[in-house]
Amino acid sequence: MEHEEGKARGPVAVAVITPSGIYPNPDDYRRAYEAETVKVVLDAAADKLNIKDTSDWDAYVDNAPIDPSKSFLGNGLSGIVEIEWHKREGGGGA
């Protein structure tokens, strides 16, 4: 996942895992580019999976939050990327 700062190297294989399903489907990845913003892929996933409101959702890769407004490269992502995308987890106290 390490690159020279700002140097995109090629395509990214992306899957988005949501409570409503997996985009593009459980057996495939979507081709994206390192310079593409993550939000473009998340919007496509929401459309395909008929998810109406994602305003309170967060995206994670390997349990670490990512910024959908940044590119894959800007988030330090390359190669095969599996994004977990769901509602923010509430902090419950005992």
NORWO-V204329 format. One record per pair of residues at least 24 apart in sequence whose ideal C-beta (glycine too) atoms are under 10 Angstrom apart, sorted by the first residue. I is the first residue (numbers start at 1). GAP is how many residues later the second one is. Records with the same first field share a line. If there is no record, write none. Layout:
I=GAP + GAP
This chain:
1=60 + 61 + 72 + 74 + 75 + 76 + 77 + 78 + 80
2=74 + 76
3=31 + 70 + 73 + 75
5=68
6=29 + 65 + 67 + 68
7=27 + 66
8=25 + 26 + 27 + 28 + 63 + 64 + 65 + 70
9=24 + 25 + 64 + 69 + 70
10=24 + 68 + 69
11=25 + 61 + 67 + 68
12=24 + 26 + 29 + 59 + 60 + 61 + 65 + 66 + 67 + 68 + 69
13=65 + 66 + 67 + 68 + 69
14=24 + 27 + 28 + 30 + 31 + 47 + 58 + 63 + 66 + 67 + 68 + 69
15=26 + 30 + 65 + 66 + 67 + 68 + 69
16=25 + 26 + 28 + 29 + 30 + 32 + 33 + 43 + 65 + 66 + 67 + 68 + 69
17=28 + 43 + 65 + 66 + 67 + 68 + 69
18=24 + 27 + 28 + 31 + 33 + 36 + 39 + 41 + 65 + 66 + 67 + 68 + 69
19=30 + 32 + 38 + 65 + 66 + 67 + 68
20=25 + 26 + 28 + 29 + 30 + 31 + 65 + 66
21=24 + 27 + 28 + 29 + 30
22=26 + 27 + 60
23=24 + 25 + 26 + 28 + 60 + 62
24=24 + 25
29=51 + 52 + 53
30=51
32=39 + 40 + 45 + 49
33=38 + 39 + 40
34=37 + 38 + 39 + 40 + 41 + 43 + 44 + 45 + 47
35=36 + 37 + 38 + 39
36=35 + 36 + 37
37=30 + 31 + 32 + 33 + 34 + 35 + 37 + 38
38=28 + 29 + 30 + 31 + 32 + 33 + 34 + 36 + 37 + 39 + 43 + 45 + 47
39=28 + 29 + 30 + 31 + 32
40=28 + 31 + 32
41=27 + 31 + 40 + 42 + 44
42=26 + 41 + 43
43=25
45=38 + 40
46=39
49=36
51=34
53=34
54=31 + 32 + 33
55=32
56=30 + 31 + 32
57=28 + 29 + 30 + 31
58=26 + 27 + 28 + 29 + 30 + 31
59=24 + 25 + 26 + 27
60=24 + 25 + 26
